[in-house]
Amino acid sequence: MVQTGEQVLRGRLGSATCTGCHGSDGTGTPLGPDLTAKPYLWGDGSYDSIAKHIRNGVPRPKQYREPMPPMGGAQLSPEQVQAVAAYVWGLGHH
C-alpha cells in the first residue's frame, strides 16, 4: 500500500500532481507544505485526517496562496487515496 502511495504522490499512478506543490520528496515548496514535518497545518496528522484532506482538498490554505484541489486535481480511486494517505502518514511519522 505504501509503495502504491509513493507512486501516486510522484504522479506515476492516477496522474496526481502532488510533487508540484509538496516537492519530489514531500518536504514542501513555496506552493505547498512540508509533509514530513510537524506541526500539521490541517488536522491531527492521523491517517484518517490525511485521507480526508486528500479526498476533499484544502480550499482555503492557511499559509499558501493556492488551494489544494480534491485528490490533487486527479481522478484517484478510493484505493489510491488510501495508499497515498498511508505514504504521507509514513513521511510524517518516520
N, CA and C of each residue as an Amber inpcrd file, in Angstrom:
protein
   282
   0.8160000  -1.1920000   0.0000000   0.0000000   0.0000000   0.0000000
   0.8640000   1.2630000   0.0000000   1.8940000   1.2790000   0.8320000
   2.7650000   2.4460000   0.9310000   3.5180000   2.6600000  -0.3840000
   3.9750000   1.5900000  -1.0050000   4.6670000   1.7130000  -2.2940000
   3.7310000   2.2780000  -3.3560000   2.4830000   1.8250000  -3.3560000
   1.4980000   2.3720000  -4.2850000   1.2910000   3.8540000  -4.0030000
   1.2170000   4.2300000  -2.7350000   1.0470000   5.6310000  -2.3630000
   2.1860000   6.5010000  -2.8400000   3.4010000   5.9900000  -2.7680000
   4.5480000   6.7450000  -3.2820000   4.3960000   6.9570000  -4.7880000
   3.9590000   5.9450000  -5.4970000   3.7470000   6.0540000  -6.9370000
   2.6700000   7.0980000  -7.2580000   1.6130000   7.1440000  -6.4470000
   0.5570000   8.1440000  -6.6440000   1.1210000   9.5400000  -6.3870000
   1.8050000   9.7200000  -5.2630000   2.3530000  11.0310000  -4.9150000
   3.2870000  11.5340000  -6.0030000   4.0650000  10.6570000  -6.5740000
   5.0380000  11.0500000  -7.6030000   4.4160000  11.1620000  -8.9920000
   3.1020000  10.9110000  -9.1110000   2.4160000  11.0790000 -10.3850000
   2.5470000   9.9070000 -11.3300000   3.0760000   8.7980000 -10.8510000
   3.2460000   7.6190000 -11.6980000   1.9830000   6.7810000 -11.7870000
   1.0630000   6.9750000 -10.8510000  -0.2600000   6.3320000 -10.8530000
  -1.3000000   7.4040000 -10.6000000  -2.3880000   7.3580000 -11.3270000
  -3.5030000   8.2660000 -11.0750000  -3.3260000   9.6850000 -11.5560000
  -2.1930000   9.9860000 -12.1710000  -1.9250000  11.3260000 -12.7230000
  -2.0010000  12.4440000 -11.6910000  -1.7190000  12.1400000 -10.4300000
  -1.7190000  13.1710000  -9.3910000  -0.5190000  14.0940000  -9.5860000
  -0.6570000  15.3210000  -9.1540000   0.4070000  16.3130000  -9.2960000
   0.9230000  16.7770000  -7.9300000   0.9090000  15.9000000  -6.9610000
   1.2870000  16.2400000  -5.5810000   2.6670000  16.8770000  -5.4910000
   3.6370000  16.3350000  -6.2470000   5.0090000  16.8190000  -6.1380000
   5.1660000  18.2480000  -6.6440000   4.2450000  18.7180000  -7.4820000
   4.3260000  20.0890000  -7.9570000   4.2620000  21.1030000  -6.8300000
   3.5280000  20.7800000  -5.7820000   3.4030000  21.6830000  -4.6320000
   4.1450000  21.1920000  -3.3960000   4.1890000  19.8780000  -3.2030000
   4.7960000  19.3240000  -1.9930000   6.2380000  18.8760000  -2.1920000
   6.7570000  18.9800000  -3.4140000   8.1270000  18.5950000  -3.7010000
   8.2690000  17.1050000  -3.9530000   9.3200000  16.7340000  -4.6580000
   9.5130000  15.3330000  -5.0460000   9.7560000  14.4230000  -3.8510000
  10.2360000  14.9900000  -2.7550000  10.4740000  14.1840000  -1.5560000
   9.4900000  14.5190000  -0.4340000   8.4700000  15.3370000  -0.7410000
   7.4410000  15.6730000   0.2440000   7.8400000  16.7300000   1.2450000
   9.0000000  17.3900000   1.0410000   9.4550000  18.3730000   2.0240000
   8.9500000  19.7840000   1.7520000   8.0300000  19.9190000   0.8000000
   7.3800000  21.1980000   0.5780000   8.0840000  22.0840000  -0.4290000
   7.3470000  23.0960000  -0.8750000   7.8400000  24.1310000  -1.7850000
   7.1210000  25.4220000  -1.3840000   7.4090000  26.5290000  -2.0520000
   6.6430000  27.7370000  -1.7590000   5.1430000  27.5950000  -2.0560000
   4.7620000  26.5470000  -2.7870000   3.3550000  26.3520000  -3.1400000
   2.5960000  25.4210000  -2.1870000   3.3040000  24.5800000  -1.4450000
   2.6250000  23.6180000  -0.5770000   3.4940000  23.1970000   0.5940000
   2.8590000  22.7920000   1.6860000   3.5930000  22.4950000   2.9160000
   4.4270000  21.2160000   2.8680000   5.3540000  21.1700000   3.7840000
   6.1950000  20.0080000   4.0400000   5.3240000  18.9100000   4.6480000
   5.3270000  17.7450000   4.0280000   4.5350000  16.6210000   4.5300000
   5.3080000  15.7570000   5.5210000   6.5800000  16.1100000   5.7490000
   7.4250000  15.2980000   6.6190000   7.5720000  15.8750000   8.0170000
   7.0440000  17.0700000   8.2370000   7.3060000  17.7750000   9.4980000
   6.0280000  18.1280000  10.2430000   6.1790000  18.3040000  11.5140000
   5.0960000  18.7740000  12.3660000   5.4170000  20.2180000  12.7340000
   4.4980000  21.0460000  13.1260000   3.0870000  20.7340000  13.3440000
   2.3420000  20.6400000  12.0150000   1.2430000  19.9600000  12.0460000
   0.4080000  19.8020000  10.8710000  -0.4590000  21.0430000  10.7040000
  -0.5630000  21.5070000   9.4740000  -1.3950000  22.6840000   9.2200000
  -2.8690000  22.3370000   9.2610000  -3.1970000  21.1140000   8.8730000
  -4.5990000  20.6790000   8.7940000  -4.7380000  19.3620000   9.5180000
  -5.6710000  19.2710000  10.4170000  -5.9550000  18.0120000  11.0980000
  -4.8980000  17.6600000  12.1240000  -4.9810000  16.4250000  12.5670000
  -4.1220000  15.9630000  13.6520000  -2.9850000  15.0600000  13.1850000
  -2.8280000  14.8960000  11.8830000  -1.7610000  14.0480000  11.3630000
  -2.0940000  12.5750000  11.3260000  -3.3200000  12.2330000  11.7210000
  -3.7180000  10.8190000  11.6910000  -3.9590000  10.3860000  10.2500000
  -3.9210000   9.0920000  10.0300000  -4.1940000   8.5400000   8.7050000
  -5.5520000   9.0210000   8.2000000  -6.5840000   8.9450000   9.0480000
  -7.9290000   9.3480000   8.6410000  -7.9880000  10.8280000   8.2610000
  -7.3060000  11.6700000   9.0090000  -7.2870000  13.0950000   8.7140000
  -6.5770000  13.3650000   7.3880000  -5.4620000  12.7000000   7.1570000
  -4.7300000  12.8710000   5.9060000  -5.5940000  12.4220000   4.7280000
  -6.2290000  11.2570000   4.8440000  -7.0880000  10.7520000   3.7630000
  -8.2290000  11.7280000   3.4820000  -8.8160000  12.2900000   4.5280000
  -9.9120000  13.2550000   4.3660000  -9.4500000  14.4720000   3.5770000
  -8.2740000  14.9900000   3.9010000  -7.7880000  16.1840000   3.2140000
  -7.3620000  15.8860000   1.7810000  -6.9100000  14.6870000   1.5190000
  -6.6190000  14.3070000   0.1330000  -7.9230000  14.2470000  -0.6520000
  -8.9230000  13.5870000  -0.0870000 -10.2210000  13.4680000  -0.7790000
 -10.8750000  14.8170000  -1.0180000 -10.9020000  15.6580000   0.0080000
 -11.6560000  16.9160000  -0.0410000 -10.8500000  18.1190000  -0.5050000
  -9.5370000  18.0210000  -0.4640000  -8.6890000  19.1550000  -0.7980000
  -8.6490000  20.1730000   0.3300000  -7.9910000  21.2800000   0.0710000
  -7.8760000  22.3730000   1.0310000  -8.2530000  23.6600000   0.2740000
  -9.5280000  24.0460000   0.3510000  -9.9770000  25.1900000  -0.4430000
  -9.4190000  26.5410000   0.0100000  -9.1040000  26.6740000   1.2890000
  -8.5900000  27.9440000   1.8200000  -7.3400000  27.6790000   2.6600000
  -6.1860000  27.5820000   2.0090000  -4.9540000  27.2980000   2.7500000
  -4.6380000  28.3820000   3.7750000  -4.0400000  27.9760000   4.8770000
  -3.6840000  28.9120000   5.9380000  -2.4200000  29.6940000   5.6030000
  -1.4490000  29.0460000   4.9570000  -0.1640000  29.6970000   4.7320000
   0.2870000  29.7030000   3.2780000  -0.5280000  29.2410000   2.3820000
  -0.1400000  29.1610000   0.9750000  -1.1900000  29.8470000   0.1310000
  -0.7750000  30.3780000  -1.0060000  -1.6890000  31.2140000  -1.7880000
  -2.6680000  30.4440000  -2.6510000  -2.3690000  29.2030000  -2.9810000
  -3.2370000  28.4340000  -3.8610000  -3.9080000  27.2890000  -3.1050000
  -5.1640000  27.0140000  -3.3900000  -5.8410000  25.8800000  -2.7500000
  -5.3290000  24.5500000  -3.3010000  -5.5210000  23.5100000  -2.5110000
  -5.2520000  22.1630000  -2.9890000  -6.5820000  21.5930000  -3.4520000
  -6.6930000  21.2370000  -4.7340000  -7.9600000  20.6750000  -5.2040000
  -8.1820000  19.2740000  -4.6360000  -9.4190000  18.8390000  -4.5510000
  -9.6800000  17.4700000  -4.1030000  -8.8500000  16.4810000  -4.9280000
  -8.2460000  15.5390000  -4.2380000  -7.4110000  14.4940000  -4.8270000
  -6.2940000  15.0790000  -5.6800000  -5.8360000  16.2710000  -5.3020000
  -4.7470000  16.9030000  -6.0290000  -5.0900000  17.2180000  -7.4650000
  -6.3700000  17.2860000  -7.7660000  -6.8030000  17.5740000  -9.1150000
  -6.8380000  16.3500000 -10.0190000  -6.5990000  15.1880000  -9.4600000
  -6.5890000  13.9440000 -10.2360000  -7.8730000  13.1610000  -9.9880000
  -8.0680000  12.1280000 -10.7540000  -9.1910000  11.2160000 -10.5620000
  -8.6410000   9.9500000  -9.9010000  -8.4900000   9.9880000  -8.5970000
  -7.9370000   8.8510000  -7.8690000  -9.0410000   7.9080000  -7.4320000
  -8.7300000   6.6360000  -7.4540000  -9.6600000   5.6400000  -6.9260000
  -9.6230000   5.7040000  -5.4010000 -10.6370000   5.1650000  -4.7260000
 -10.5920000   5.1080000  -3.2630000  -9.3330000   4.4010000  -2.7600000
  -8.8950000   3.3740000  -3.4560000  -7.6920000   2.6350000  -3.0500000
  -6.4420000   3.5060000  -3.2010000  -6.3870000   4.3130000  -4.2590000
  -5.2490000   5.2070000  -4.4480000  -5.2210000   6.2990000  -3.3840000
  -6.3820000   6.8140000  -3.0080000  -6.4480000   7.8020000  -1.9240000
  -5.9310000   7.1710000  -0.6330000  -6.3620000   5.9710000  -0.3330000
  -5.9010000   5.2890000   0.8750000  -4.3980000   5.0530000   0.8270000
  -3.8910000   4.6770000  -0.3390000  -2.4670000   4.4010000  -0.4800000
  -1.6240000   5.6550000  -0.3050000  -2.0200000   6.7600000  -0.9400000
  -1.2300000   7.9800000  -0.7980000  -1.3450000   8.5210000   0.6210000
  -2.4820000   8.3460000   1.2640000  -2.6140000   8.7530000   2.6770000
  -1.6600000   7.9420000   3.5490000  -1.5330000   6.6520000   3.2820000
  -0.6040000   5.8110000   4.0490000   0.8360000   6.2640000   3.8240000
   1.1760000   6.5840000   2.5930000   2.5270000   7.0470000   2.2910000
   2.8120000   8.3790000   2.9850000   1.8850000   9.3180000   2.8900000
   2.0670000  10.6230000   3.5260000   2.1360000  10.4670000   5.0470000
   1.3150000   9.5940000   5.6140000   1.3710000   9.3440000   7.0550000
   2.7840000   8.8810000   7.4310000   3.3330000   7.9720000   6.6220000
   4.6820000   7.4720000   6.8820000   5.7430000   8.5470000   6.7850000
   5.5750000   9.4940000   5.8730000   6.5420000  10.5870000   5.7550000
   6.6070000  11.4090000   7.0390000   5.4610000  11.6320000   7.6370000
   5.4000000  12.4700000   8.8330000   5.6180000  11.7220000  10.1430000
   5.7400000  10.4060000  10.0740000   5.8810000   9.6060000  11.2990000
   7.1080000   8.7030000  11.2320000   8.1370000   9.1590000  10.5740000
   9.3600000   8.3510000  10.4450000  10.2530000   8.4880000  11.6540000
